[in-house]
């Protein structure tokens, strides 16, 4: 019997990942959700807008977490799929007068298809070479959006202005608050979908590939299919986030989706903890609020201050916010025992 056949015969089935490896406890999740629901009643419109963007970027980081933390594939090209989703929603709203809510699933499907197709040639690459290929995709996307061939739809360099939607059914709620609740509902739905995905057979296949491709193949997992599927799912969720971002910002332009955005999303994943889904939103908060804090400390040296703060976070928490969550849970368990 060959080595591969022996592995396939005797290797145990891939076990489901424990709840704590992916998400928070039910009580903590409900408490956080309750706070998020109540916040708009006491916050100003600008704070509500920032929270909306936190949820949107959190979705994009979550998508990257599924790809990297779930299947072990590194990507620096998420800004390209974010841009694709944003432009899909913007074009459908402004050129075809489609309802904003209906543009989001279309943006997700378009981005999923693009990610799945990109994942086919990317199968030949891994590690740093895959990261470089996705880096090239992110670098090329803003230039492609500026091409004259696409200008009748994309607006070229000038971009497109997107109309912010009003609350439906005459609800007595402002545009910012309504968009926040709309985004929150979609975020919760995608978050639940992501948890169930990683606990499903497909999710276990992703993680088996992440841990050892050869062993996963020996156990009968179609490595090529699941790697491209991971790329597609990640791109699809990122596309939905991009569509929400276009609606929230009310504007899309090629220079809004540069490689800097892709690096920021990757940074958010690392700070939040690779493979820990709640950390996606902690990482999102980091990339939104910490640069503003750095600028408040020193406008002339904001980049240097941000770099120092990032270094301290990585030095003190090499595994990101997930490490702090584990320490906190250990302290709580110790307190309960005493």
Buried (B, 14 or more C-beta within 10 A) or exposed (E): EEEEEEBBEEBEEBEBBEEEBBBBEEEEBEEEEEEBEEBBEEBEEEBBBBBBBBBBBBBBBBBBBBBBBBBBBBBBBBBBBBBBBBBBBBBBBBEEEBEBBEBBEBBBBBBBBBBBBBBEEBBEBBEEEBBBBBBBBBBEBBEBBBEEEBEEBBBBEEBBEBEEBEBEEEEEBBBBBBBBBBBBEBBBEBBEEBBEBBBEEBBBBBBBBBEBBEBBBBBEBEBEEBBBBBBBBBBBBBBBBBBBBBBBBEBBBBEBBBBEBBBBBBBBBBBBBBBBBBBBBBBBBBBBEBBEEBBEBEEEEBEEBBEEBBEEBBEEBEBBBBBBBBEEBEEEEEEEEE
